[in-house]
Amino acid sequence: MVRQRDRFIDGLRALAILGVVGGHWLVGALVATPAGGLRIDSPLRYQEWLHPLTWFSQLLGLFFLVGGYTAAAGLRRARSRGETDAAWVRRRLGRIGRPVVAATVILIAVLPLLGILGLGAGTARTTVVLFLQPLWFMVLYAVVTALTPYALRLDRRGGLGVVVALVGVVAVVDLVRFGPAVEPALVGYLSVLPAWGFAYQLGVAWSAGRVDRRVAAGLLAGGLALFMFLLVALKYPVSIVSVTGSTRSNSNPPSLMVPALAAIQAGAALLLRDRIERLLRRPRIWAVVAALNLSAMSIFCWHQVALAGVSEVARRFGTLPGLGDRPVDPGWVAARLGWLPVLALVLAGLVLLVRRYEHPAPAVAAGPAHTTAEATEPVSR
């Protein structure tokens, strides 16, 4: 029997997916080179007015929040069935890894063939770089997933105090990175796990019933206060994602801005739960949300490849606005927005071709409020 979907959980995950994909497509420019290839650029280098928009497109905090919630619930159910923690972790990591391995093998096989057919070495290298960029997220997500049994143990012992402690660790690392006596160094990468694990651990606490509306309001208010303090008083970079040429970054490695933004997003989403659930009862919206959830990992793997493919085809017809030209003015942004439906269609085609690797088992028909196949990686079991 297939369990009923939690529309709110699926809605948050779908929103995070759209934010990541749309954000990458808007800040990722592929500029045609004289040698006949494509090189990576970004409008964030030239247009500072875009930097605050990254606050609304960087929604990975929601993805980790939902991941922690569903993983904790799934592990508890697995334990009730007598399944060991190790077996649950192996099964869950397999669902994360299958689409990644499949995409890697396909690209290794296809790119040399495309090279024979005329694909330039520069474009091939750019495609590989774009494909690899999102994998940091998948590796990190796999790590926190593997640590889920320990996250449950920490939650039992410390509750929300563990979530606050993770923010404290990131604050200490930031003090070392940006303090008056020490220059930024590799020590900043000590914040990777606690900064992103903050939202995951918060999801674990949420699944245990520790996050009510009062806590959600506290997350929103506290996150906003911390975010504005870092931005205004301590002069943290405005962009939540890295900007080429900038001496400081909020994401590579992650700064205290990452958990602050995740707290804002989590608090706001939980406070708006009733409205979001009403919206998701609309059949067309729910159909889109369900489709995004069923192919989440495939979308992450292939959305940048779709951008490279469309840009390369367009380059053969000349330098088209929003694809092959330099992203130096608002006109480029407007033109790129016009290309988003084309990119979405190409990505949808790619996902249809490869989603069998995300769902190797045959689909099972179900009603509109149920899954139509075994849940994608982030969905609880």
Order of alpha helices (4+ residues) and beta strands (2+ residues): alpha-beta-beta-alpha-alpha-alpha-alpha-alpha-alpha-alpha-alpha-alpha-alpha-alpha-alpha-alpha-alpha
